[in-house]
Amino acid sequence: MITISEAAQAHFVKLLADQPEGTNIRVFVISPGTPQAECGVSYCPPDAVEDDDTEIEFNGFSAMVDEKSAPFLEDATIDFVTDQLGSQLTLKAPNAKMRKVADDAPLNERIEYMIQSEINPQLASHGGHIMLVEVTEDGVAVLQFGGGCNGCSMVDVTLKDGIETQMLERFSGELTGVRDITDHQHGDHSYQ
């Protein structure tokens, strides 16, 4: 479910040494399965362990995961990265905003999963996002841009060279194209 690098494990052991005996960590998702999903890590003293928690044992501590967060933490990774600016924990949970779907799920569900787990996180740096409106009978994914993407001068490049290329490669033989139906209005909200 969750992979914690050796460096992150050592960091947690060091932090937990200053906590009361029996304290572990809790990994959780706030608002799981929504575009607002946020992942976090906190201390988990023994009296905060719930009956339905999943305990994942690591070297010198355990990670507790509540039942509601567990499906959204599949394939999550925690690392401790050091660079010229210092050190920090990084938590990546590609399924936090949407539960991972099966490879044989309907095409629209697999496209929606790709949008939420891969494409929208990339567009978020520009304050933008896309939504899947429909998949037509002839295999065209109809998308609508929002946020900073609406009215952005680079939206055609993003659609054709980025999103369409990724989607056609991933859903080869199922998807024939991608179309934008957004009424692009340039304004203060647009990414410059």
N, C-alpha and C positions, 0 to 999 in steps of 0.2 A: 504493500500500500504506500508507504512512505520510505524514501531512501534518504539517509542522513550520512553525509560524507564523514570520513575519519576526522578531518579538521573540525567539522561542526560538532561531532561527538565529543572530541577533546574539549572544545569550548564549553559545551553544556556541562561536562563533568566539573570543569573549573568553576563555572557559575553556581552549580548546585552544591559545591563544597561549602559555600557561605550560607546555605539555606538550612532550615530545620531538618533533622533526620527524617528520611522517608519521602522527601519532596522529589517529584519528578517533573517532567514537562507535559504540557497539554498543547496539542496542535489542533486548530479549529478553523472553521469557516463561518463567518458572519454572513447572513443572507445567502446561503448556498443555493446554486441553481438560478441565480438572477444576475443581470448585468452589473449589479452593485456588489457582488460577492467580494469579500475581503478575507484573506487568510492571515492567521496569526499564530504566535507561540507565546505561552505564558508559563509561569510556575504552576505546578499542581501539587499542593500539599496533600497528605494522606486523607484528610477529611473532605477534600473536594472531589474525590473519586466517586463516580456514579456507577450504579449496578450495570448499566448497559454500555459502559465504556469498553473500548477495545484497547488492550495493553500490548504495545509493541516493545519488546526488550532490545536494548542496545548495550554496548559495553559500559557498564557503570551506572545506568539509569534506564528508565522506561519512558516511552511517549504514550500518553493517554489520548484517545480520540473518541469523541462522543458519537453516538449512533447516527445523529442527523448529519454530521460532517463527513463521516467515513466514506460514503460513495463518491463524494466530491474531492476527496484527497487521493484518489487512485492516481498513481504515477507522479505523486508530489515528490519534490526533492528539496532538501535543506543543505546548504553549503556554507562554509565560513571562508570568505574571500578576503585576501590581503592584497592591496595595491598601493601605489604611491600616495593615495589619499587616506590610507588607514585600513581598518578591518571592519567587516560587517557580515552579518548573517544574511543569506539570501534564501527566500522561500519561493519556490515555483510550483504552482498547482494548476496545471493546464485544464483540469476538469472542474475547477471551482465554480465557474459561472454556468456550467451545464454538465450534467452527468454524462460520462462517456457512453456512446451508443455502440451497439453491436455492428460488426462488419456487414451483417445481412439486414440491418434496419432499412426502412424505406429511404429512398434517395433524399427526400426533403429533410428528414431527420439527420442524415449524415452531413448534408450541406450545412444545416443549421449548427451542428456541432462544430464543423470546421470554422464557420464564421465566428462563433463565440470563443472557441479555444485558440484559434490561430490568427484570423484576420483582424477582428476587432481589437485585440491587444496591440497590434501593430499600428492601427489607425488611431488608437487612443492618445498616442504621443502628439497628435495634431488636433486632438479634441474631437475626433470624428468617429463614426461607426457606420455599419451597414446593417440592413435587415433583409431577410429573404421574404419577398412578397408571395412568390409562387414558383413552381416549376411547371412550365407549359407542357402540353402533350408532345411537342416535338423536341423536348429536352433542353429548353432554354431556362436558365435560372434568372428570374426577374428580381432585381435588387433595388433598394432605395437607400440612398446615402443620407446621413444626418449629421448634426453637429458641425464641426469644422470642415467636413468634407463638402457640405452643401455650399456651392458657389466657389469652391477652390479651383484655381486655374489649372491645377494638375490632375483634376479628377478623371479625365479621359485616360491619361497615362496610368494612373493608379488602377483604373478598371481594366484596361486592355493588357498592359504589360505586367501587372501584378496579380490582381484578383482573378481575372479570367484565365490567365496562364496557369496559376496554381490549381484552380478548380477543374479545368479541362484535363490537366495531368492527373489529378487525384481521381476523378470520376470519368476516366477515359472509357468510351463506349456507352456511357449512360447520359452524359451531358454534352450538348452540341454547341452551347454558347452561353454568354452572360449578357444581360441587357439592363441598363440603368433607366428607371422611370422617374427619377427625381426631377422636380422642377427647380433647377439650380438658380438660386437667387443670391447674388454676391452681396455680402454685408459685413458688419462688424464680427459676426460669428465665423466667417470663413477663414480658413487657415491661409496665411500669406506666404 
